[in-house]
Amino acid sequence: MFAGHYATALAAKAAEPRAPMWTLIAGAQLVDIAWSIFVITGIEGGRIEPELPGSPLVLEHMPWTHSLPAAIAWAVVAMVLSRFLLRLPMRAAVIIGAVVFSHWLLDLLVHRPDLEVFPGGPKLGFALWNMEVPEQAVEIGLLGLGAMFWAGTRVRLGQSVWPAAAFFGLLVAVQIIAMLMPKAPADTLAGFGPSALVVYLVLAAVAIFLDSRRASSPQGSA
Ligand SMILES: [Zn+2]
């Protein structure tokens, strides 16, 4: 899952506009940002099988990012850092933590069973990736819902809806480009990591720009 993860970030922004958009956008993919770094460095691993439906990733070893306790730990760390480092209101920090954990729940929906209940334990995944068209529909549908919630909140706050529409369009475009990119059999997961990492970080940087267009309610004020 790629674009679908951002649905919770956009819905969270609607629920708690004081949470900076970059924390939500980076938070929704925090587990995968860490995963990208860990596959580059060899801490986690797997392989690429281009003929697989939905996603070519065979994720054999990712206890530090995609096991259930690891996902909970990343969420708690994000919540604590949001509260005490970024000095965000408690409600915003809790919502950022929830967005970080939502990554695991959405991965559970689409991954083939590779999400460990605990490191070394049974692996879960409902494998929606095996049904490519419904999987894409779920991702884009969820993202559309999130964007609608965020646009609705912006209207209530007297802000323009264009950032919601533009960001939705950007994410759908990236999703389609990723879907159409040829997967070479020689690709390795370690080689895939840097491009994934760049996309996650660029989108988080774009989110800073989205916040800078806000018209009201200074961020971070309790
Ligand atoms: Zn993931």
Residues whose N, C-alpha, C, O or C-beta is under 5 A from the ligand:
A	BS01	ZN	D32 D107
